[in-house]
Amino acid sequence: MNNFWGKFNKPILAMAPMAGITDSAFRQVCKSFGADVLYSEMASVTALVYAPQKTLELLAFQEIERPYVVQLFGSNPEHFVKATKIVTEKIKPDGIDLNFGCPVNKIQKQGAGAVLMKDKKKAYDCIKATIDNTDLPVSIKTRTQVADVSILDFLDFVSSLDVKALMIHGRTLAQGFAGEIDTEIIKKAKSYFGGIILANGGINNWMEAERILQKTESDGLGLARWAVSKPYLFQEIKEKKDFHLSSEELKKLIKNHAKLVYELKGGRGIIEFRKILCAYLNGLVNAKKIREKAVAINDFEDVLNLLKEI
């Protein structure tokens, strides 16, 4: 097994998986700003078993993105067996991650995501099915608590499995994406898990990153929603300073990102890019006016015309 997790200087900075956001273009942008590990969008094991083509397209990546981790969700261990083999053989990433943290209702209704964390036996079987059917390092992403199951209970239950890395979103399922993250329980998790631990949740600047690293004593961080509006957050953390992009620097970043999206996905990608474009525009004096036009872009030329107004 080529366990890439042990090859980094710490802290490790990972771009956490986000559905509808962390496509190849976004991953490459984050990589250019110093992200150490890149995750795919969340992919359904059931889709990989029964109708794999669209999901395989979703998981496609460029060599420049390595180390690249594919994140899977589901609740059927047999589906994890088949999906793991497909990903290992056809995608050839550097690792496979299992999602036990997603709070989205449609995922929970499938018995997957964060809700699976409270079914420890089934979660165990899904992890084992993955480990047994790949030579890639397997990692998991969790919450601090789901119902009456804490991360410490969960880690104790799966302690016999060879999980290489763990990303802990420092909030409970009930909290969703709001409120302070629980640094203390992430720190306690070190006594229950011997692999790499990444803290995740609410990290919006390099000073907060330093605080979380100090409080949790984790090996690194998983950056998510705040990196959507400023993918250079990775570089800010590494250099321990704030970046204030000029309007020209922001326009260059948006143009390069949009161009990459268009090259990889065409017009469909530009439409998907609308939400990321709106995030980039946050904080501008005339942001509201420009966002009204941003949500209507359909091709790369629309992006270029919009940039003239910044």
Number of C-alpha atoms within 10 A of each C-alpha: 8 10 14 16 19 13 8 13 11 11 17 21 24 26 28 26 25 17 11 14 20 22 22 23 25 22 27 21 18 26 22 16 16 20 25 21 23 27 27 28 23 24 21 20 27 19 16 21 18 10 11 16 12 10 17 17 10 17 22 15 20 11 8 11 22 19 17 24 25 26 25 26 26 24 24 18 19 16 22 28 21 17 25 25 18 19 20 18 11 12 15 17 23 22 26 25 26 25 24 26 28 24 20 14 13 11 18 17 10 14 19 27 27 27 25 26 28 20 16 16 13 16 25 21 18 22 22 20 20 28 21 13 16 19 16 22 22 25 26 20 25 28 30 25 25 24 12 8 16 18 24 18 18 22 20 14 15 19 14 10 14 16 20 21 23 23 26 28 29 25 25 24 21 12 15 14 16 11 12 11 22 19 23 13 18 27 18 14 21 18 11 17 18 14 16 18 27 26 30 27 24 22 22 16 19 19 15 13 25 15 13 24 19 12 14 21 19 23 20 23 27 26 25 21 19 15 20 22 18 22 25 21 27 26 20 19 20 16 11 15 13 14 13 8 12 9 12 11 11 17 21 13 18 19 17 14 18 26 21 19 23 19 13 15 15 16 16 13 21 26 19 17 25 20 17 20 22 19 17 21 20 15 10 12 10 12 16 14 11 18 19 11 14 23 15 12 20 18 18 20 13 14 23 15 11 16 18 8 10 15
